Amino acid sequence: MISDTLFFCLVIFNKWPPYLLLTGDDVIVIKCNMSAQEAFIISFVKEVMRRRKCLPSQLSVNLGVSHATVSRWLSGEDTPNIRSCQRLAEYSGVPLEKILSIVGHLPRVAEKASPEWPEFREYARQKYPKELDEDLITMIEDLIERRRARKYEGKSS
C-alpha cells in the first residue's frame, strides 16, 4: 500500500519554472496554471507506476483505459473518473475513499494520525539485517508484486 508520506509533493512559488513537482528522485516541470490538487494527482499516478514498475502504456492496459487518458492524467489535463478511481484503488491497494479524495470526487476529510509503516525494504533491513541481503529483499518484493498482479487480474476477469 502506498503510504501517506509518499504523496508528499512540493510546489515552489516565485521561482522559474513557476511550479515544480518533486516525487522521489524525479523533478517534473508542470504547467504554470496547475493547481496543487492536479499536482497531487500526477504525483499519485506516477507513484503507482513507480511501485508497479510500469510505463503509462502498461498502466492504461492494466486499468482498462486508453493510453491518451493516462497521458492526460499525467499532464494535468484531466482527472480520473469514478470508475477509473475504482480500478486505481484495486490496482494500487490504496483505499477507494483516499483516491476519490485525491481526485476531488470526495471532500478532503481530516485524516486520523496513523502509525507510519516503513517501506518493505526498510522494514526488512531493520528486522533481518543479517538474514536478508539486497538480492533476497528484491526477490521478496517481486513476489509480492506478482501476487498483487495475480490478485488484480483475477478480479478483472
Steps between C-alpha positions, in 0.01 A plus 500: 500500500626847423561696818382854566856626506552395139223734389712792610545752227654842521399791286762773483370850436683812377769300323554400142344272393201620700389159626706188556365166610747298705431127515778292641800533270308672222452871448220556254419840354125548486285765341488843662128511569486157663330477838650321795228235465600430138862473611393259773318279245805492274719410796265217597480349149879522457550331838264217402697451176830506689380246754357267238804557274287583199486758224194715425405265214515199733298683765233582243471134397488382863228754588301450180528863388663652194862607493378852420294501821803415715701759308237766582514401869878535500491839329229636729252546215248254645421310819391139539124442503336296775535169313868568433544584868351160589745330265791705638399397854493132409826526308696705753360366827413854612152537654240627252396784733856632505524497120160666461617766744829555314318535169237734644190281476474500881576788733824473688448381853743538783687174520567327826863476591594148404818323587756548227587173337846485347559379148545123485867540408563719807303266724689193375835672554405589859333172592741260326832685452711183488254256342388699194731663247387739224447220249268309731305815587459575128380144437243527781377836368461347152305206645269739683441701181431180302248390761332842484495485120344152506244615754417806288478298178271252672257778598484650151418176319 
